[in-house]
């Protein structure tokens, strides 16, 4: 799924999928206790068009990987924070 959305080389490092694409200098994705974890580092030297494209692809990735929309993920995150 990651390859289809970002259309770039994906490496596996220590159980994490790592890629570089567009506004992402690096993007690391892994699963921990049935939760999708993501760590990113931005490339601040790209154009606005690249940022917009990267953000669109990232949202698509999150929607497909989690099965939840942005609004649903936000609601779940708020609920988790309140329960802590």
N, C-alpha and C positions, 0 to 999 in steps of 0.2 A: 504494500500500500504506500509506503513512504517513497519508494522509487517511482511509482506512477504519478504521485503528486508533485514531487520536487524534481524528478528527472535528472538526477545526478548520482554520482558514485556514493554508495553507502558503505561504511566500514564498520566492523564490529570490534569494539575494544572493551575488554573486561565486562562482557554482558550488556554493553550499551551500544546502540546504533548511533553512529556519528557521521554527520555530513556538513558540508559547507555549500550554501546556496544563497544567491541574491543578497539580501540584507542580513543574512546569518553568516557571520564569520565562522561560527560553529554552532551546531545544534546536536544535542545529545538526548536520546530517547531510550527509556527503559521501563520495565514493569517492576514494581516493588509492592509486595503484599496486595496483589490484584489492583493496584493503582498505577495509572500512567504517570510517569515522571518525566519532566522535560527541563533541560538546562540549556540556556542559549547565551551566545555572545554576539553582539551586533557589529556589523560592518558599517560604520558611520560615514563612509566615503561614497556611498551609492546615491543614485538619483531618486527623486520622489517616486518616479514610475516603478523603479525596482522595489522600493519599500512597499508600495501598494500591492504589487504582484506577489511579493513574498508574504505579506500579511494575509492576502486572500488564500494563498496555498496553505498557509499555516492553519487558518480557521477551517478550511476544508479537511485538512489532516485531522485536527482535533475532533471535528464532527464525525468523521468516519471511524476514527480509532476508538472513540468513547461511545458512540451511538447516541450522544446527547448534543442538543443545540447549544449555542453560546449562552442563551438565557437559562437553560436547564443546568449547565455547568456552573454558572454564577450562583444560582439558587442553592445548589448542592454545596458549593464552597462556603457560602454564608452560613448554611446550616451546620457544617462541620466546625467552623470557627466558633459559633455560638455554643456548640456542645462541648468545646474544650475547656 
